[in-house]
Amino acid sequence: MEGRALGRVTASRAPGLAEGDLVLHRAGWRTHALVTPGGRGTRPVPAYEGVPLTAHLSILGGTGLTAYVALTRTLEFRAGQDLFVSAAAGGVGTAVGRIARLLGAGRLIGSAGTPAKVARLTAELGFDYHDGPVGELLAQAAPDGIDAYVDNVGGDHLEGAISALREHGRIAWVGAISQYHSAHEPPAAPRNLFDIVEKSLRLEGVLVRNHPDAQRELDALVVPRLRGGLVAPDVTVVDGFERTVDGFLGMLRGENTGKMLIRIAD
Ligand SMILES: NC(=O)c1ccc[n+]([C@@H]2O[C@H](COP(=O)([O-])OP(=O)(O)OC[C@H]3O[C@@H](n4cnc5c(N)ncnc54)[C@H](OP(=O)(O)O)[C@@H]3O)[C@@H](O)[C@H]2O)c1
């Protein structure tokens, strides 16, 4: 299975990769991997002193990069704008919240699946989407509307966001987790797609793999804040390689806050 990993080199014949070095790779779920520099997304972990290693798989990893490109490339997000993000307590969602704050967001609104997650997020504004129709809850949280939306969920969340967006608003469509279990059935929502025309909205898909160039910018923004303690990696850690499947299914069920990680060695 696909999955980003952080590992330590145990043996190497590659120049520039020595035994003991830390590397990121995308060779999938495994305890050991045979990789070449650059192959399967393999790259050395930058030596950022004072930065927790978990950051490289969360806010500085593909998760953070997804959030960063959604905000800066797709939404062209600007200071003072009001933003809604769905699955706000998840990996991408927490990174969106933290990075949007660094970029000077106005009102930040998030949805999450439990009161505890909402409570953890609501130094900002949030709502539990099980408490009622998403569109109505969002309208209550943002009576004056929103400028931008990062969509991790699709379906009713996308419909609610289309309703709440102001004219010329933007949507960065990152994922549709509410639809992954029923990919063969047409989704019941959104039913208001034509509002995209009526309000001159822009909806654009985001694929993180198209933006490796943005990694340096993300690091420049976030690493000093990680060192200064202004930003922390948001992660849930499951221990044991044999619990990888539990962790993955738990993520789909919402058992994680922040990025779901599996620890297979210290
Ligand atoms: N386009 C790209 O390049 C890219 C890259 C990375 C990830 N993604 C996408 O980004 C999204 C987030 O990924 P992630 O890895 O950071 O996962 P995540 O948000 O950490 O975990 C998924 C979360 O989704 C929520 N969820 C599950 N079922 C839901 C439903 N039916 N309705 C609403 N929320 C639901 C759960 O939280 P609650 O407890 O709040 O329900 C769960 O914790 C996914 O859609 C993923 O496919 C896209």
The ligand as a Gaussian input file, in Angstrom:
#p B3LYP/6-31G(d) Opt

LIG

0 1
 N       -5.032000      15.853000      -3.450000
 C       -3.933000      15.495000      -2.810000
 O       -2.823000      15.619000      -3.299000
 C       -4.091000      14.924000      -1.417000
 C       -2.970000      14.669000      -0.610000
 C       -3.185000      14.182000       0.689000
 C       -4.476000      13.948000       1.137000
 N       -5.530000      14.193000       0.294000
 C       -6.910000      14.040000       0.761000
 O       -7.062000      14.925000       1.847000
 C       -8.049000      14.420000       2.740000
 C       -7.452000      14.337000       4.137000
 O       -6.417000      13.356000       4.116000
 P       -5.557000      13.054000       5.442000
 O       -4.578000      12.038000       5.063000
 O       -5.113000      14.333000       6.050000
 O       -6.635000      12.341000       6.355000
 P       -7.208000      12.859000       7.723000
 O       -7.959000      14.132000       7.467000
 O       -6.163000      12.867000       8.760000
 O       -8.205000      11.684000       8.104000
 C       -9.415000      11.579000       7.545000
 C      -10.465000      12.295000       8.411000
 O      -11.630000      12.459000       7.640000
 C      -12.745000      12.527000       8.493000
 N      -13.849000      11.769000       7.882000
 C      -13.930000      10.447000       7.665000
 N      -15.124000      10.144000       7.075000
 C      -15.772000      11.325000       6.927000
 C      -17.044000      11.682000       6.393000
 N      -17.881000      10.769000       5.882000
 N      -17.392000      12.989000       6.398000
 C      -16.576000      13.928000       6.908000
 N      -15.354000      13.646000       7.436000
 C      -14.970000      12.357000       7.438000
 C      -12.332000      11.902000       9.832000
 O      -12.339000      12.913000      10.806000
 P      -13.693000      13.289000      11.622000
 O      -13.563000      12.678000      12.972000
 O      -13.660000      14.777000      11.656000
 O      -14.864000      12.735000      10.870000
 C      -10.877000      11.467000       9.600000
 O      -10.059000      11.716000      10.718000
 C       -8.480000      13.073000       2.173000
 O       -9.664000      13.276000       1.410000
 C       -7.322000      12.687000       1.271000
 O       -7.727000      11.822000       0.250000
 C       -5.359000      14.670000      -0.949000

